[in-house]
Amino acid sequence: MILAGLVLYFFNFFLGRSKNQRIAETWYSAFKGPLLEKFALVGDDGKLENSQPGLMKESENVYLLWCSGRTGCEAVLFELRLLKRQDLVAMVMNLFRPQQDQVHVKVFMNDSDMDSFVMCLAAKKTATRLIREMADISVYCPEKKSAVEKFGLPTNFVLMSEIGEASTTLLDARVCSLINNIPEVIESIHFSDQYSGPKQTEDTAPSKMPEVKKMLIFNFNLPLKNGKSIVEAVEIIRPAIMLTFYCIDRVKRFRLSKEFKSKAEKNRQKVEEAFLKSTHAARAEAAAARREEKRRLEKEKILQDDDPEKQRKWEEKENKRLAKKRMPKMKAIKV
């Protein structure tokens, strides 16, 4: 039974790895031509020397493709996050909690080519997870609103937007029409000038404001289910991939009105003030802990010394400090 299990595991490993590789190669072959038209460098981020530019294999189910050399953005990262077909346990778990192959597109915008706003359009389940996990969405636009009445989108989509003017302008008729045509492909569309990744936990809370980037993030599903071939699934997702270039140009041209620009700046100032206020208490507590540790070490050093005179002086000094600490503070009276 053990030998049979090992044979089954390795057979699934090679079979799953081979299929993931076919999916990645088919996707790259389908989009290599359009990407070469849109970018000066395909398969290279323009910073690191890459002897073999092209699709990079990060793991058996994750493939990366860097593109750079386009106005409006520093670089674009395409991530093919496929199912772990090489992992037999993961495939068994997938029967109970179905997952999908996905293509994540991360656009690193230039600072001067994107205004100040945060918005996200996503499926309901994904929206709940993003609000819980992503720092910028949870802070600037945690409220979910239906996207049916205003934009005519399917009922399973919700909108989270900091500035209404931004979402109204960027989710135009062309974008909404594409989403209505392939709603099963669109998982989330996330635009943010305050992107800093997942929220920090209390244990790993930073002592200074996290570094933020201006990002456009698209998560698309690769529809390989229901008997669709790899080529058919890639063709279905093609309009979604081309949508990213349209959104880059739209965001580059878009500018907030004076009123909403002022509102966005005030929102960011409030967030910074709240962060400084929360970290001040933590810094004061840490400083008090350091002082207490210093006094403890000093006490241990005095007690180890056999000189009673030094011990008496230290105790007098400590008693005075404690008495001064217990004394209530008196407010100055103006004469």
C-alpha positions, 0 to 999 in steps of 0.5 A, spaced: 500 500 500 505 504 501 509 503 494 502 504 491 501 510 494 508 513 492 507 511 485 500 514 485 503 521 488 509 521 483 505 519 477 500 525 479 506 530 480 509 529 473 502 529 470 500 535 474 507 539 473 506 537 465 499 540 465 501 547 469 507 548 464 502 547 458 498 552 461 503 557 462 506 556 455 500 557 452 498 563 455 505 566 454 505 564 446 498 567 446 500 574 449 507 575 447 505 578 441 501 583 444 506 584 450 511 586 445 507 591 442 505 594 448 512 594 452 519 595 450 522 589 454 518 583 455 520 578 460 525 583 464 524 588 469 529 593 466 533 593 473 536 586 473 540 582 468 536 576 465 540 572 461 534 568 458 528 573 458 521 570 458 516 567 462 520 565 469 518 559 473 518 560 480 515 554 483 511 548 479 504 552 479 507 559 479 510 563 473 512 570 473 513 575 467 516 582 468 514 587 462 517 594 462 518 600 458 511 603 457 509 610 459 505 611 465 508 605 469 514 603 471 513 596 470 508 590 470 508 583 473 504 578 470 503 572 475 500 565 473 498 562 480 495 555 477 492 550 481 497 545 485 496 540 480 503 536 482 500 536 489 496 530 490 493 532 497 492 539 494 488 536 489 484 532 494 482 538 498 480 542 492 474 537 491 472 540 497 474 547 497 474 548 489 479 553 487 481 556 480 487 558 476 488 565 476 492 571 473 494 576 477 497 583 474 500 588 478 502 595 475 507 599 478 505 606 476 509 612 476 508 617 482 506 623 477 501 619 473 496 617 478 492 621 483 490 620 490 484 615 491 483 608 493 477 604 489 476 596 488 471 592 484 470 585 486 466 579 487 462 579 494 467 573 497 473 576 495 471 583 497 470 581 504 477 578 504 480 584 501 477 588 507 479 584 512 486 583 509 489 589 505 491 595 509 489 600 504 482 598 503 480 597 510 482 604 512 480 608 506 474 604 503 471 599 508 464 600 506 461 595 500 456 598 496 452 594 490 455 595 483 448 594 480 444 600 480 449 605 478 454 601 473 449 595 471 454 590 473 452 583 475 449 582 482 455 578 485 460 585 484 460 590 490 464 596 490 469 599 495 471 607 493 474 612 497 472 618 492 466 617 488 468 621 482 474 616 481 470 610 481 464 613 476 470 616 471 474 610 471 468 604 471 466 607 464 461 604 459 467 600 456 469 597 462 462 595 465 461 592 458 467 587 458 465 585 465 458 584 463 461 579 458 465 575 462 463 576 469 466 569 471 473 571 469 473 578 473 475 577 480 477 583 483 480 590 480 484 594 485 486 601 484 490 605 490 495 610 491 496 607 498 498 600 497 502 597 502 500 590 502 497 586 507 495 589 514 500 588 519 498 584 525 499 587 532 505 583 533 509 586 527 506 593 527 511 598 524 514 603 528 513 608 522 508 609 517 509 603 512 512 605 505 506 606 500 506 605 492 501 607 487 498 600 484 493 597 479 492 590 481 487 585 477 485 578 479 483 574 473 480 567 473 482 562 468 476 558 466 479 551 465 473 548 468 466 545 464 470 541 459 474 548 456 481 546 453 487 551 455 487 554 448 479 556 449 480 559 456 486 563 454 482 566 449 476 567 454 481 571 458 484 575 452 479 581 453 481 582 461 488 582 459 487 587 454 483 591 459 489 592 463 492 597 458 486 601 457 486 602 465 493 604 465 492 610 460 485 612 463 488 612 470 494 616 467 489 621 464 484 622 470 485 627 475 481 629 481 477 635 481 479 641 486 474 639 491 475 631 491 483 632 491 482 636 498 478 631 501 483 625 499 489 629 502 485 630 508 483 623 509 491 621 508 493 627 513 487 623 518 490 617 517 497 619 519 495 623 525 491 616 527 498 612 526 502 617 530 497 617 536 497 610 536 504 609 536 506 614 541 503 610 546 507 604 544 513 608 544 512 611 551 511 604 554 517 601 550 521 607 553 518 605 560 520 598 560 527 600 558 528 604 564 525 599 568 530 594 566 536 599 567 534 600 574 533 592 575 540 591 573 543 597 577 539 594 583 542 587 582 549 590 581 548 594 588 546 588 591 552 584 589 556 589 592 558 588 599 559 595 601 553 597 605 554 605 604 552 604 597 546 600 598 543 605 603 544 611 598 541 607 592 535 605 597 534 612 599 535 615 592 530 609 590 525 611 595 525 619 593 524 617 586 518 613 588 515 618 593 516 623 587 512 619 582 506 618 587 506 625 588 500 628 584 502 633 579 500 641 581 498 645 575 501 652 574 497 658 576 497 664 572 498 670 576 
